[in-house]
């Protein structure tokens, strides 16, 4: 599967400001890149890349006052086209988990595991551990939460989502992550590109998407409580404990967003689109 990805993000900056951006394809997909994945800026600025503590490729820059544009397009030949699934995948005892996975069982900014432990136990505690229990969590969140952009709120936590039963894609994932962690299933937040491939095209403008991953049988598996079905052409950008770890941009001062465009095209050959662009 040959895909073209890109973004065009612009800010109005009243005074010079330092920024961090997580806009690269995840390093785990580097071998699939057909074109460079380089953050470009207008005006041209020095951009330095680094790998954060979660293994994400980040960019840092210092922008002068005025208009700042962050943009890029790249292409990939995807080795994994559809989300993988395995009904035999098993939960692992906490004492057997790798050290680096343990952090994804704990409370985080948007995932109050301690406050939802009793809820998770009541809903899913008696179920057979493993893939089927994770799928039950996903289906439950998908069923009870109503999606809508008007429900977005930057301070909304998993417990808020459970109480209000509304949210955007990140809220679906935060609730599912928290329920999994409360069941001692490591779960982490993920963000990236998800075009409308193999599904009806959305009437909403293209955006970056959120999903989550669970650790079963010694590896991470992609899950999506918003869509609750395997999807084609998902391209990971970053993972973390929750959305606070993978913000697309973080400014250490004022940077007012004025323009935001994302593209995700399915190409059968260079220049010919079979998918969606927005």
Backbone as CSV, one residue per row, in Angstrom:
resi,resn,N_x,N_y,N_z,CA_x,CA_y,CA_z,C_x,C_y,C_z
1,UNK,0.853,-1.190,0.000,0.000,0.000,0.000,0.887,1.237,0.000
2,UNK,0.725,2.076,-0.996,1.522,3.285,-1.180,0.685,4.485,-0.732
3,UNK,1.149,5.198,0.300,0.383,6.325,0.833,1.222,7.593,0.808
4,UNK,0.525,8.718,0.628,1.146,10.038,0.728,0.545,10.741,1.942
5,UNK,1.401,11.281,2.788,0.987,11.924,4.026,1.544,13.341,4.081
6,UNK,0.860,14.210,4.792,1.399,15.550,4.928,0.557,16.440,5.816
7,UNK,1.085,17.620,6.077,0.402,18.588,6.935,0.870,19.989,6.573
8,UNK,0.039,20.962,6.918,0.357,22.377,6.747,-0.268,23.094,7.943
9,UNK,0.569,23.530,8.874,0.106,24.121,10.137,0.739,25.496,10.277
10,UNK,-0.081,26.495,10.599,0.429,27.866,10.667,0.022,28.521,11.991
11,UNK,0.926,29.374,12.454,0.726,30.066,13.731,1.003,31.554,13.562
12,UNK,0.340,32.338,14.392,0.683,33.747,14.570,1.420,33.851,15.902
13,UNK,2.639,34.372,15.869,3.497,34.414,17.052,3.804,35.866,17.395
14,UNK,3.291,36.379,18.524,3.482,37.797,18.858,4.902,38.132,19.315
15,UNK,5.574,37.202,19.997,6.957,37.403,20.444,7.702,36.096,20.213
16,UNK,9.017,36.109,20.053,9.773,34.882,19.791,9.469,33.792,20.822
17,UNK,9.423,32.540,20.342,9.008,31.454,21.222,9.706,30.155,20.822
18,UNK,10.026,29.336,21.811,10.566,27.997,21.572,9.406,27.015,21.415
19,UNK,9.556,26.062,20.488,8.514,25.073,20.235,9.123,23.674,20.135
20,UNK,8.289,22.694,20.495,8.570,21.279,20.245,7.438,20.759,19.367
21,UNK,7.775,19.976,18.341,6.777,19.394,17.440,6.974,17.891,17.349
22,UNK,5.853,17.148,17.421,5.850,15.696,17.191,5.055,15.445,15.915
23,UNK,5.672,15.696,14.789,4.990,15.642,13.498,5.615,14.622,12.545
24,UNK,6.601,13.874,13.025,7.263,12.886,12.189,6.532,11.546,12.241
25,UNK,6.672,10.766,11.183,6.291,9.363,11.228,7.161,8.682,12.286
26,UNK,6.590,7.736,13.014,7.312,7.079,14.106,8.553,6.356,13.568
27,UNK,9.661,6.367,14.325,10.886,5.701,13.862,10.703,4.236,13.475
28,UNK,9.699,3.566,14.047,9.463,2.163,13.706,9.016,1.979,12.259
29,UNK,8.586,3.063,11.595,8.153,2.992,10.199,9.198,3.558,9.237
30,UNK,10.385,3.872,9.741,11.411,4.494,8.895,11.736,3.650,7.670
31,UNK,11.749,2.330,7.824,12.094,1.456,6.713,11.090,1.472,5.581
32,UNK,9.904,2.068,5.814,8.861,2.118,4.791,8.823,3.450,4.056
33,UNK,9.623,4.417,4.505,9.618,5.741,3.891,10.196,5.694,2.478
34,UNK,9.505,6.334,1.545,9.972,6.458,0.172,10.559,7.841,-0.108
35,UNK,10.189,8.812,0.737,10.695,10.176,0.634,11.120,10.633,2.022
36,UNK,12.006,11.621,2.120,12.424,12.104,3.439,11.233,12.612,4.254
37,UNK,11.302,12.403,5.545,10.267,12.889,6.464,10.886,14.015,7.291
38,UNK,10.907,15.190,6.710,11.614,16.332,7.297,10.653,17.478,7.559
39,UNK,10.640,17.960,8.788,9.830,19.135,9.109,10.425,20.357,8.421
40,UNK,9.605,21.030,7.609,10.033,22.247,6.933,9.326,23.451,7.555
41,UNK,9.979,24.579,7.521,9.430,25.781,8.140,9.512,26.964,7.192
42,UNK,8.589,27.895,7.359,8.591,29.165,6.647,8.230,30.234,7.674
43,UNK,9.190,31.109,8.019,10.529,31.264,7.451,11.433,30.070,7.775
44,UNK,12.495,29.908,6.997,13.429,28.805,7.208,14.130,28.983,8.559
45,UNK,14.037,27.962,9.405,14.628,28.021,10.736,15.486,26.786,10.974
46,UNK,16.393,26.899,11.933,17.164,25.730,12.341,16.246,24.803,13.143
47,UNK,16.139,23.547,12.724,15.306,22.550,13.403,16.211,21.397,13.835
48,UNK,16.151,21.061,15.096,16.956,19.948,15.602,16.050,18.806,16.028
49,UNK,16.355,17.593,15.574,15.567,16.414,15.923,16.190,15.676,17.100
50,UNK,15.329,15.034,17.890,15.795,14.167,18.971,14.741,13.104,19.232
51,UNK,15.108,12.052,19.932,14.195,10.986,20.313,13.840,11.154,21.784
52,UNK,12.542,11.215,22.091,12.136,11.428,23.480,12.149,10.111,24.261
53,UNK,11.711,10.162,25.525,11.799,8.999,26.412,10.846,7.878,26.018
54,UNK,9.876,8.169,25.133,8.940,7.146,24.664,9.344,6.575,23.304
55,UNK,10.458,7.072,22.742,10.912,6.584,21.449,10.341,7.323,20.260
56,UNK,9.729,8.489,20.488,9.165,9.296,19.406,10.208,10.262,18.853
57,UNK,10.148,10.522,17.542,11.032,11.509,16.945,10.400,12.894,17.077
58,UNK,11.106,13.800,17.709,10.603,15.147,17.972,11.496,16.173,17.277
59,UNK,10.955,17.370,17.074,11.714,18.489,16.520,11.608,19.671,17.471
60,UNK,12.699,20.386,17.637,12.655,21.607,18.439,13.202,22.769,17.622
61,UNK,12.596,23.948,17.836,12.983,25.130,17.082,12.666,26.371,17.889
62,UNK,13.251,27.456,17.476,12.993,28.755,18.098,12.489,29.683,17.009
63,UNK,11.241,30.140,17.152,10.587,30.909,16.092,10.551,32.394,16.436
64,UNK,10.834,33.259,15.455,10.727,34.703,15.681,9.262,35.141,15.667
65,UNK,9.024,36.356,16.076,7.679,36.912,16.008,7.222,36.982,14.552
66,UNK,5.917,36.795,14.342,5.359,36.837,12.997,4.588,35.578,12.686
67,UNK,4.489,35.254,11.412,3.776,34.051,10.973,4.756,32.895,10.842
68,UNK,4.398,31.744,11.386,5.215,30.534,11.289,4.407,29.451,10.598
69,UNK,5.011,28.829,9.590,4.389,27.705,8.888,5.231,26.451,9.098
70,UNK,4.591,25.362,9.537,5.214,24.048,9.647,4.558,23.154,8.611
71,UNK,5.349,22.524,7.737,4.729,21.754,6.658,5.664,20.658,6.174
72,UNK,5.073,19.658,5.529,5.837,18.581,4.908,4.886,17.636,4.196
73,UNK,5.375,16.927,3.181,4.698,15.770,2.617,5.735,14.666,2.468
74,UNK,5.305,13.431,2.650,6.179,12.286,2.457,5.347,11.127,1.927
75,UNK,6.009,10.069,1.518,5.319,8.887,1.006,5.912,7.638,1.647
76,UNK,5.049,6.630,1.852,5.465,5.365,2.440,4.901,4.211,1.635
77,UNK,5.626,3.098,1.626,5.114,1.822,1.153,4.893,0.968,2.402
78,UNK,3.635,0.825,2.807,3.328,0.192,4.076,3.506,-1.313,4.016
79,UNK,4.238,-1.848,4.996,4.367,-3.291,5.111,3.160,-3.906,5.789
80,UNK,2.616,-3.186,6.790,1.396,-3.615,7.470,0.260,-2.735,6.982
81,UNK,-0.708,-3.333,6.314,-1.789,-2.561,5.709,-2.978,-2.447,6.653
82,UNK,-3.376,-3.553,7.291,-4.550,-3.580,8.162,-4.132,-3.854,9.600
83,UNK,-4.886,-3.327,10.565,-4.632,-3.598,11.971,-4.600,-5.103,12.226
84,UNK,-3.617,-5.558,12.975,-3.484,-6.975,13.277,-4.355,-7.364,14.468
85,UNK,-4.765,-8.626,14.505,-5.582,-9.141,15.610,-5.204,-10.597,15.849
86,UNK,-5.353,-11.052,17.097,-5.084,-12.443,17.444,-5.892,-12.804,18.684
87,UNK,-6.960,-13.575,18.489,-7.821,-13.970,19.595,-7.125,-14.808,20.635
88,UNK,-5.916,-15.305,20.343,-5.176,-16.125,21.307,-4.238,-15.299,22.188
89,UNK,-4.108,-13.990,21.916,-3.177,-13.153,22.676,-3.582,-13.125,24.152
90,UNK,-2.601,-13.285,25.019,-2.853,-13.438,26.451,-2.330,-12.259,27.265
91,UNK,-3.028,-11.970,28.359,-2.510,-11.021,29.335,-1.319,-11.640,30.059
92,UNK,-0.376,-10.793,30.466,0.808,-11.252,31.178,0.739,-10.826,32.639
93,UNK,1.145,-11.684,33.577,1.201,-11.269,34.987,2.105,-10.045,35.129
94,UNK,1.743,-9.148,36.024,2.506,-7.917,36.199,3.973,-8.221,36.499
95,UNK,4.226,-9.249,37.301,5.602,-9.563,37.671,6.451,-10.031,36.492
96,UNK,5.819,-10.395,35.382,6.547,-10.858,34.199,6.690,-9.791,33.120
97,UNK,6.108,-8.618,33.343,6.167,-7.560,32.331,7.559,-6.942,32.260
98,UNK,8.017,-6.534,31.064,9.288,-5.806,30.965,9.236,-4.513,31.765
99,UNK,10.375,-4.095,32.275,10.427,-2.893,33.112,9.823,-1.681,32.413
100,UNK,10.128,-1.515,31.118,9.700,-0.316,30.399,8.193,-0.282,30.148
101,UNK,7.519,-1.418,30.346,6.071,-1.495,30.115,5.287,-1.107,31.362
102,UNK,5.898,-1.200,32.533,5.180,-0.982,33.793,4.550,0.403,33.886
103,UNK,5.184,1.420,33.292,4.642,2.778,33.378,3.256,2.888,32.742
104,UNK,2.923,1.945,31.857,1.640,1.996,31.173,0.544,1.257,31.934
105,UNK,0.805,0.990,33.223,-0.214,0.504,34.152,-0.618,1.584,35.149
106,UNK,0.097,2.697,35.154,-0.043,3.699,36.207,-0.981,4.837,35.823
107,UNK,-1.367,5.612,36.844,-2.107,6.848,36.604,-1.294,7.774,35.707
108,UNK,-1.988,8.560,34.888,-1.350,9.618,34.122,-2.317,10.798,34.045
109,UNK,-1.910,11.844,33.377,-2.656,13.115,33.383,-4.146,12.923,33.089
110,UNK,-4.486,12.150,32.073,-5.881,11.998,31.669,-6.463,10.624,32.025
111,UNK,-5.698,9.790,32.685,-6.128,8.404,32.948,-6.030,8.104,34.440
112,UNK,-7.134,8.266,35.160,-7.152,8.099,36.618,-7.456,6.633,36.967
113,UNK,-6.432,5.821,36.885,-6.606,4.382,37.102,-7.157,4.108,38.492
114,UNK,-6.636,4.780,39.510,-7.073,4.520,40.885,-8.557,4.823,41.079
115,UNK,-9.070,5.849,40.416,-10.464,6.242,40.596,-11.429,5.375,39.791
116,UNK,-10.889,4.569,38.865,-11.763,3.744,38.035,-11.537,2.248,38.223
117,UNK,-10.721,1.883,39.204,-10.422,0.462,39.425,-11.670,-0.334,39.784
118,UNK,-12.479,0.202,40.660,-13.697,-0.524,41.079,-14.676,-0.650,39.907
119,UNK,-14.772,0.405,39.093,-15.662,0.363,37.930,-15.202,-0.718,36.960
120,UNK,-13.902,-0.759,36.681,-13.369,-1.758,35.758,-13.591,-3.169,36.290
121,UNK,-13.388,-3.355,37.587,-13.583,-4.684,38.182,-15.041,-5.116,38.087
122,UNK,-15.965,-4.196,38.333,-17.397,-4.533,38.258,-17.800,-4.892,36.829
123,UNK,-17.256,-4.171,35.854,-17.667,-4.381,34.466,-16.990,-5.580,33.815
124,UNK,-15.695,-5.766,34.108,-14.910,-6.731,33.329,-14.100,-7.718,34.172
125,UNK,-14.153,-7.576,35.500,-13.306,-8.392,36.356,-13.565,-9.881,36.264
126,UNK,-14.807,-10.275,35.982,-15.151,-11.699,35.936,-14.922,-12.320,34.565
127,UNK,-14.522,-11.520,33.604,-14.343,-12.030,32.240,-13.021,-12.786,32.097
128,UNK,-12.947,-13.683,31.129,-11.718,-14.415,30.847,-10.646,-13.434,30.397
129,UNK,-9.474,-13.436,31.041,-8.414,-12.506,30.654,-7.921,-12.768,29.232
130,UNK,-7.389,-11.718,28.607,-6.815,-11.871,27.281,-7.496,-11.002,26.247
131,UNK,-7.314,-11.389,24.986,-7.811,-10.611,23.851,-9.306,-10.323,23.963
132,UNK,-10.083,-11.318,24.353,-11.539,-11.140,24.394,-11.942,-10.099,25.425
133,UNK,-11.211,-10.016,26.537,-11.553,-9.012,27.546,-11.192,-7.612,27.044
134,UNK,-10.060,-7.471,26.363,-9.714,-6.176,25.771,-10.777,-5.751,24.765
135,UNK,-11.233,-6.685,23.933,-12.266,-6.356,22.961,-13.575,-5.963,23.639
136,UNK,-13.859,-6.563,24.777,-15.063,-6.188,25.527,-14.958,-4.748,26.025
137,UNK,-13.773,-4.353,26.484,-13.554,-2.971,26.919,-13.761,-2.014,25.745
138,UNK,-13.167,-2.339,24.598,-13.283,-1.487,23.409,-14.746,-1.336,22.998
139,UNK,-15.466,-2.442,22.927,-16.869,-2.405,22.501,-17.720,-1.617,23.486
140,UNK,-17.422,-1.748,24.776,-18.168,-1.009,25.800,-17.985,0.495,25.625
141,UNK,-16.734,0.935,25.497,-16.469,2.370,25.330,-17.100,2.875,24.039
142,UNK,-16.960,2.101,22.977,-17.543,2.495,21.689,-19.058,2.668,21.802
143,UNK,-19.686,1.829,22.605,-21.145,1.853,22.730,-21.653,3.000,23.597
144,UNK,-20.978,3.305,24.691,-21.537,4.270,25.652,-21.160,5.716,25.364
145,UNK,-20.080,5.939,24.581,-19.610,7.312,24.364,-20.110,7.826,23.018
146,UNK,-20.693,9.004,23.034,-21.167,9.654,21.811,-20.078,10.565,21.270
147,UNK,-19.754,10.416,19.980,-18.712,11.239,19.375,-19.281,12.575,18.905
148,UNK,-18.490,13.634,19.079,-18.864,14.945,18.554,-17.783,15.961,18.837
149,UNK,-17.401,16.754,17.819,-16.349,17.743,18.022,-16.747,18.802,19.041
150,UNK,-18.033,19.029,19.196,-18.481,20.030,20.170,-18.245,19.574,21.601
151,UNK,-17.953,18.281,21.779,-17.715,17.751,23.128,-16.252,17.861,23.549
152,UNK,-15.394,18.382,22.674,-13.963,18.459,22.985,-13.707,19.428,24.137
153,UNK,-12.807,19.016,25.017,-12.384,19.869,26.133,-10.991,19.431,26.546
154,UNK,-10.059,20.352,26.599,-8.659,19.989,26.838,-8.425,19.397,28.219
155,UNK,-9.326,19.652,29.159,-9.145,19.145,30.523,-9.914,17.848,30.781
156,UNK,-10.614,17.314,29.788,-11.474,16.149,30.008,-10.644,14.897,30.263
157,UNK,-10.917,14.222,31.374,-10.208,13.007,31.751,-11.066,11.777,31.465
158,UNK,-10.485,10.604,31.683,-11.218,9.355,31.454,-12.462,9.282,32.340
159,UNK,-12.343,9.699,33.592,-13.507,9.662,34.477,-14.583,10.633,33.996
160,UNK,-14.189,11.788,33.482,-15.156,12.720,32.900,-15.885,12.072,31.725
161,UNK,-15.136,11.372,30.876,-15.749,10.721,29.712,-16.742,9.654,30.174
162,UNK,-16.359,8.881,31.167,-17.254,7.849,31.696,-18.537,8.469,32.260
163,UNK,-18.409,9.618,32.909,-19.565,10.278,33.539,-20.433,10.986,32.508
164,UNK,-19.798,11.693,31.573,-20.536,12.508,30.607,-20.988,11.723,29.381
165,UNK,-20.284,10.631,29.067,-20.615,9.755,27.926,-20.514,10.472,26.582
166,UNK,-19.632,11.457,26.474,-19.411,12.188,25.224,-17.921,12.440,25.055
167,UNK,-17.491,12.694,23.794,-16.097,13.047,23.597,-15.670,12.976,22.146
168,UNK,-14.400,13.294,21.911,-13.760,13.146,20.603,-12.864,11.918,20.664
169,UNK,-12.114,11.650,19.578,-11.396,10.373,19.497,-10.442,10.160,20.664
170,UNK,-9.757,11.205,21.121,-8.827,11.022,22.229,-9.548,10.599,23.500
171,UNK,-10.793,11.062,23.687,-11.538,10.719,24.894,-11.946,9.249,24.902
172,UNK,-12.329,8.716,23.751,-12.623,7.285,23.649,-11.399,6.474,24.093
173,UNK,-10.238,6.879,23.596,-9.019,6.124,23.890,-8.620,6.263,25.357
174,UNK,-8.747,7.453,25.914,-8.394,7.636,27.323,-9.240,6.744,28.234
175,UNK,-10.518,6.647,27.957,-11.373,5.801,28.793,-10.990,4.333,28.636
176,UNK,-10.779,3.880,27.411,-10.402,2.479,27.191,-9.046,2.173,27.822
177,UNK,-8.090,3.082,27.688,-6.774,2.897,28.303,-6.900,2.742,29.808
178,UNK,-7.686,3.605,30.424,-7.823,3.590,31.876,-8.472,2.309,32.359
179,UNK,-9.503,1.838,31.679,-10.150,0.583,32.057,-9.182,-0.590,31.912
180,UNK,-8.397,-0.605,30.842,-7.413,-1.684,30.664,-6.374,-1.648,31.774
181,UNK,-5.820,-0.479,32.054,-4.815,-0.383,33.109,-5.377,-0.827,34.460
182,UNK,-6.629,-0.480,34.708,-7.249,-0.876,35.967,-7.414,-2.386,36.076
183,UNK,-7.366,-3.076,34.938,-7.422,-4.544,34.897,-6.023,-5.152,34.809
184,UNK,-4.992,-4.332,35.032,-3.584,-4.752,34.949,-3.160,-5.145,33.543
185,UNK,-3.779,-4.509,32.533,-3.394,-4.688,31.138,-2.676,-3.411,30.706
186,UNK,-1.382,-3.460,30.418,-0.678,-2.248,29.991,-1.323,-1.658,28.738
187,UNK,-1.505,-0.345,28.750,-2.137,0.335,27.618,-1.498,1.697,27.452
188,UNK,-1.233,2.076,26.203,-0.620,3.366,25.921,-1.375,4.084,24.796
189,UNK,-1.287,5.396,24.822,-1.951,6.266,23.855,-1.114,6.354,22.583
190,UNK,-1.772,6.432,21.435,-1.079,6.535,20.152,-1.762,7.575,19.275
191,UNK,-0.976,8.207,18.424,-1.523,9.191,17.493,-0.822,9.072,16.148
192,UNK,-1.527,9.437,15.081,-0.942,9.346,13.751,-1.955,9.645,12.670
193,UNK,-1.686,9.147,11.477,-2.553,9.333,10.313,-3.517,8.148,10.200
194,UNK,-4.781,8.442,9.903,-5.770,7.404,9.634,-6.719,7.936,8.562
195,UNK,-6.400,7.629,7.314,-7.248,8.070,6.208,-8.503,7.221,6.096
196,UNK,-9.462,7.702,5.323,-10.725,6.976,5.121,-10.548,5.925,4.032
197,UNK,-9.732,4.917,4.308,-9.454,3.856,3.353,-10.308,2.636,3.680
198,UNK,-11.102,2.185,2.706,-11.941,1.017,2.917,-13.175,1.277,3.742
199,UNK,-13.472,2.551,4.038,-14.661,2.936,4.794,-15.286,4.145,4.104
200,UNK,-16.569,4.450,4.382,-17.163,5.654,3.800,-16.376,6.901,4.173
201,UNK,-16.211,7.794,3.230,-15.449,9.010,3.477,-16.184,9.917,4.458
202,UNK,-15.454,10.416,5.441,-16.032,11.319,6.425,-16.282,12.686,5.806
203,UNK,-17.336,13.345,6.259,-17.634,14.703,5.790,-16.812,15.750,6.526
204,UNK,-16.134,15.334,7.605,-15.313,16.257,8.390,-13.941,16.408,7.746
205,UNK,-13.292,17.552,7.943,-11.937,17.733,7.405,-10.987,16.679,7.970
206,UNK,-10.011,16.269,7.169,-9.009,15.321,7.604,-8.237,15.889,8.791
207,UNK,-7.917,15.009,9.751,-7.205,15.408,10.953,-6.272,14.270,11.338
208,UNK,-5.337,14.523,12.233,-4.620,13.431,12.841,-5.588,12.664,13.737
209,UNK,-5.305,11.395,13.975,-6.231,10.553,14.722,-5.565,10.009,15.982
210,UNK,-6.385,9.566,16.934,-5.898,8.923,18.154,-6.396,7.490,18.198
211,UNK,-5.570,6.609,18.710,-5.980,5.241,19.033,-5.185,4.798,20.247
212,UNK,-5.169,3.524,20.590,-4.339,3.087,21.704,-3.789,1.705,21.421
213,UNK,-2.828,1.287,22.246,-2.196,-0.016,22.095,-2.197,-0.738,23.429
214,UNK,-2.388,-2.054,23.396,-2.328,-2.872,24.605,-1.188,-3.872,24.477
215,UNK,-0.645,-4.256,25.624,0.476,-5.197,25.656,-0.037,-6.569,26.053
216,UNK,-0.058,-7.483,25.075,-0.489,-8.864,25.286,0.524,-9.798,24.641
217,UNK,0.757,-10.938,25.270,1.649,-11.968,24.712,2.998,-11.396,24.278
218,UNK,3.515,-10.451,25.051,4.859,-9.948,24.815,5.017,-8.935,23.709
219,UNK,3.907,-8.313,23.232,4.020,-7.298,22.186,2.842,-6.329,22.273
220,UNK,2.961,-5.202,21.561,1.908,-4.199,21.521,0.963,-4.456,20.350
221,UNK,-0.356,-4.271,20.611,-1.403,-4.466,19.603,-2.205,-3.179,19.452
222,UNK,-2.539,-2.829,18.220,-3.327,-1.628,17.940,-4.794,-1.863,18.255
223,UNK,-5.400,-0.909,18.953,-6.827,-0.947,19.305,-7.420,0.446,19.057
224,UNK,-8.732,0.497,18.832,-9.364,1.775,18.520,-10.802,1.776,19.030
225,UNK,-11.015,2.404,20.176,-12.350,2.430,20.774,-13.294,3.382,20.043
226,UNK,-12.769,4.320,19.298,-13.633,5.224,18.530,-14.286,4.475,17.368
227,UNK,-13.504,3.730,16.599,-14.036,3.078,15.408,-14.430,1.630,15.641
228,UNK,-13.774,0.943,16.565,-14.127,-0.429,16.951,-14.161,-1.378,15.757
229,UNK,-13.163,-1.258,14.892,-13.021,-2.169,13.763,-11.603,-2.039,13.221
230,UNK,-11.048,-3.104,12.612,-9.736,-2.975,11.976,-9.802,-1.949,10.856
231,UNK,-8.731,-1.180,10.702,-8.681,-0.146,9.672,-7.445,-0.323,8.799
232,UNK,-7.530,0.198,7.585,-6.438,0.151,6.624,-5.594,1.417,6.703
233,UNK,-4.303,1.269,6.479,-3.446,2.425,6.254,-3.167,3.292,7.454
234,UNK,-3.239,2.735,8.653,-2.927,3.509,9.851,-1.409,3.707,9.928
235,UNK,-0.957,4.948,10.149,0.475,5.241,10.220,0.779,5.927,11.548
236,UNK,1.539,5.257,12.376,1.866,5.760,13.713,2.835,6.926,13.654
237,UNK,2.580,7.925,14.499,3.504,9.043,14.683,4.154,9.002,16.057
238,UNK,3.352,8.763,17.115,3.911,8.839,18.463,3.060,8.051,19.445
239,UNK,3.699,7.584,20.519,3.004,6.922,21.627,3.435,7.564,22.942
240,UNK,2.570,7.441,23.953,2.879,7.964,25.279,1.866,7.462,26.281
241,UNK,1.935,7.978,27.489,1.003,7.542,28.533,-0.415,7.996,28.225
242,UNK,-0.545,9.211,27.706,-1.843,9.741,27.271,-1.565,10.914,26.346
243,UNK,-2.604,11.675,25.999,-2.452,12.739,25.005,-1.455,13.811,25.428
244,UNK,-1.235,13.989,26.718,-0.306,15.021,27.173,1.126,14.736,26.746
245,UNK,1.458,13.475,26.490,2.824,13.108,26.095,3.079,13.257,24.603
246,UNK,2.032,13.404,23.807,2.203,13.360,22.344,1.537,14.547,21.652
247,UNK,1.535,15.698,22.307,0.970,16.897,21.681,1.680,17.181,20.363
248,UNK,0.923,17.517,19.320,1.519,17.794,18.006,2.534,18.925,18.092
249,UNK,2.189,19.984,18.813,3.125,21.080,19.055,2.975,21.548,20.492
250,UNK,4.082,21.917,21.084,4.096,22.524,22.416,4.904,23.806,22.315
251,UNK,4.287,24.936,22.652,4.985,26.220,22.591,5.223,26.730,24.006
252,UNK,6.410,27.247,24.241,6.764,27.784,25.553,6.579,29.294,25.514
253,UNK,5.331,29.663,25.296,4.915,31.034,25.071,3.709,31.010,24.147
254,UNK,3.330,32.140,23.613,2.110,32.248,22.817,2.383,31.906,21.356
255,UNK,1.582,30.970,20.811,1.597,30.649,19.384,0.156,30.346,19.000
256,UNK,-0.490,31.289,18.315,-1.916,31.162,17.990,-2.093,30.401,16.677
257,UNK,-2.811,29.285,16.728,-3.056,28.486,15.528,-3.985,29.241,14.579
258,UNK,-3.574,29.370,13.299,-4.388,30.077,12.316,-4.783,29.205,11.128
259,UNK,-4.099,28.073,10.944,-4.390,27.208,9.793,-3.942,25.798,10.125
260,UNK,-4.770,24.798,9.700,-4.438,23.401,10.006,-5.005,22.507,8.908
261,UNK,-4.118,21.858,8.157,-4.533,20.945,7.098,-3.703,19.670,7.184
262,UNK,-4.379,18.520,7.031,-3.709,17.219,7.024,-4.138,16.478,5.769
263,UNK,-3.211,15.734,5.145,-3.570,14.904,3.999,-3.154,13.460,4.251
264,UNK,-3.942,12.538,3.733,-3.622,11.111,3.752,-4.226,10.513,2.496
265,UNK,-3.392,10.244,1.496,-3.823,9.729,0.201,-3.323,8.305,0.004
266,UNK,-4.118,7.506,-0.657,-3.720,6.155,-1.065,-3.353,6.225,-2.543
267,UNK,-2.119,5.938,-2.866,-1.620,6.045,-4.235,-1.340,4.650,-4.787
268,UNK,-1.877,4.347,-5.973,-1.496,3.084,-6.620,-0.206,3.259,-7.398
269,UNK,0.086,4.503,-7.755,1.353,4.844,-8.380,1.565,6.322,-8.114
270,UNK,2.808,6.790,-8.157,3.067,8.203,-7.820,2.166,9.153,-8.601
271,UNK,1.458,10.021,-7.845,0.643,11.038,-8.478,-0.790,10.658,-8.720
272,UNK,-1.145,9.378,-8.538,-2.535,8.965,-8.762,-3.156,8.551,-7.444
273,UNK,-4.223,9.219,-7.039,-4.838,8.992,-5.730,-6.026,8.052,-5.834
274,UNK,-6.071,7.081,-4.887,-7.228,6.199,-4.767,-7.951,6.437,-3.448
275,UNK,-7.410,7.292,-2.625,-7.964,7.458,-1.291,-8.534,8.838,-1.082
276,UNK,-8.290,9.422,0.117,-8.905,10.693,0.439,-7.859,11.733,0.749
277,UNK,-8.206,12.965,0.436,-7.389,14.125,0.787,-8.326,15.184,1.353
278,UNK,-7.861,15.885,2.332,-8.665,16.971,2.876,-7.748,18.084,3.322
